[in-house]
Amino acid sequence: MPTVFGLIFGLVVLLLLMMAMGSANNVLYLFVFFLASVSISAMVITNDNLQRVRLEQITGAGAIFAQESATFSVLLKNQDSKSGYFVEVKVGAHQSQIEEVPARQDRIVLVRGGSFDRGYQKIPKAQIATTFPFGMLRSWKIYRNKNTFLVYPARKGALPFPLSSENSDSLGEVGLFRDLREYQTTDSPRRIDWRASLKHDKMLIKNFESLAEKSHAFNWQQSQPAGSFEDRVSQLAQWVDQAEKLGLQYSLEVGSLKTETKRGSSQYHLCMEHLARLQPDLSLSAEAG
């Protein structure tokens, strides 16, 4: 398919041909035939350049979260004896470009952009294209993939870390006083600072420096103040993400899932995958397609 430059080039060649026919100018005829041969050569080279390259696989590059830009990893394979040049890679509405896919080698292209809802999502339609060598013609291949990828919940929420029942009741293990914060339904009444509560006209509890507070037990009931179902899922995801980044040990109990108290990549992805697939009845969605 001709590009804008290709259309303009074709119109110029047609205009020159008409001038050559009107003036019977042999030199102008030769120039027109030369330009026509260039366009035909460009067509062959452009198609041949793209034929060398094949889109082998599309995967998510790292974890993908709802309401955040996704990044896809596209594997290009060239099994030809010649390199492929200036290949555009498009996934959905977003694209990137690689200058060269060397002969008999693979290259990975990262395509950034686009956001998705939580849960299993289909990989968007992908396309590779090129206008090499002169930018006059565009050749492309379209790939449709039925595979799916998992989108983790959005990591957002305004609620502070809840204290587990073990942390709240183990007053004998607390250390130095840290600060005051508003009372939550998950807090132990034994932590209430009645004097400060009367002074500020709201229920306040004491926070202490404690070894016990280095671990957190997250459960579905603690997220109730967040509001809607999706907001509660996002709040739990935010707690898990923050705990992992801070190097804290944590557990999650939602629906059929009850994890051990620990931290690390396996724990993080186990919790996030469960939250990503969570349905309003706290069951899990099946993988799409």
Secondary structure as GFF3:
##gff-version 3
##sequence-region A 1 289
A	DSSP	alpha_helix	4	23	.	.	.	ID=ss1
A	DSSP	alpha_helix	26	51	.	.	.	ID=ss2
A	DSSP	beta_strand	53	60	.	.	.	ID=ss3
A	DSSP	beta_strand	64	65	.	.	.	ID=ss4
A	DSSP	beta_strand	71	78	.	.	.	ID=ss5
A	DSSP	beta_strand	84	91	.	.	.	ID=ss6
A	DSSP	beta_strand	94	101	.	.	.	ID=ss7
A	DSSP	beta_strand	105	112	.	.	.	ID=ss8
A	DSSP	beta_strand	119	122	.	.	.	ID=ss9
A	DSSP	beta_strand	126	130	.	.	.	ID=ss10
A	DSSP	beta_strand	139	143	.	.	.	ID=ss11
A	DSSP	beta_strand	148	152	.	.	.	ID=ss12
A	DSSP	alpha_helix	165	169	.	.	.	ID=ss13
A	DSSP	three_ten_helix	171	173	.	.	.	ID=ss14
A	DSSP	beta_strand	177	182	.	.	.	ID=ss15
A	DSSP	three_ten_helix	189	191	.	.	.	ID=ss16
A	DSSP	alpha_helix	194	200	.	.	.	ID=ss17
A	DSSP	beta_strand	204	208	.	.	.	ID=ss18
A	DSSP	three_ten_helix	212	214	.	.	.	ID=ss19
A	DSSP	beta_strand	215	219	.	.	.	ID=ss20
A	DSSP	three_ten_helix	220	226	.	.	.	ID=ss21
A	DSSP	alpha_helix	229	245	.	.	.	ID=ss22
A	DSSP	beta_strand	249	254	.	.	.	ID=ss23
A	DSSP	beta_strand	257	258	.	.	.	ID=ss24
A	DSSP	alpha_helix	265	276	.	.	.	ID=ss25
###
